[in-house]
Amino acid sequence: MVLPLASGEFAPLAPSGRPAFWAVTGRLGGVSRGPFDQANLADHVGDSLAAVMENRASLAAVVDLSSEHLVHMAPVHGSSHAFVDSGGQAGEVDALITTSDTLGLVALGADCATVGIHAWGPESGVAIAAVHCGWKGLCADVLGATLAQLRSLGATKFQAVIGPAICGGCYKVEEERIHTVTESCAPDVARAALAFAGGIDVREGLFVALTVAGIPTQIAGGCTFENSEELFSYRRNNVTGRQGLVIRIGGASA
Ligand SMILES: [Zn+2]
């Protein structure tokens, strides 16, 4: 059973709204072996497919769904999204959006950040999004693009949760990347992401971007690189699994 590292319920954003339930997983609680030990959710990292499928079934159960109602994406570090109304693989995008209350949107990472968004608008009702975002995604503003898409659907109120990610102290990069972040991101986002000299902290950048947009945001889980017991880190282990964030419309017991 994939055990959530953290989970919570977003309260309805309006009297006519509905809650949304989210969970963030780490590496504990699944059936994967070796470097994917235990709760790897990715099918592209070399892990046994049977183990991944079993872990995904456990993840689905966490949000009271079956595996075929989970929606996955193949991130490409861009800013495009897929609007989905059925389960399965949504393709090469970095964000998923739905208004369906029978789907669980999944974002995976192993240093990259994951974001779950709960949105509501008077005309559109409730929508949710799951976002995958590393430093390239921060520069491509996948978060801003996803929020813009939710607003174009009619959403006016939001709340968000950010999953585990590598911190700026552990994610030292070459000068060119620092420069790209400075050039590409809004000044306050870049300042937050680059607060630790020589490193990029994507999660701090996302947190500031959400806060500046007036969106209440919580952070779940710590630095992936520092917590080898509970979290997968690509920078630490290279061959490793992926943890996940899942979000669905409905209460904790749906
Ligand atoms: Zn760290």
Residues whose N, C-alpha, C, O or C-beta is under 5 A from the ligand:
A	BS01	ZN	C167 G169 C170 C223 F225 E226
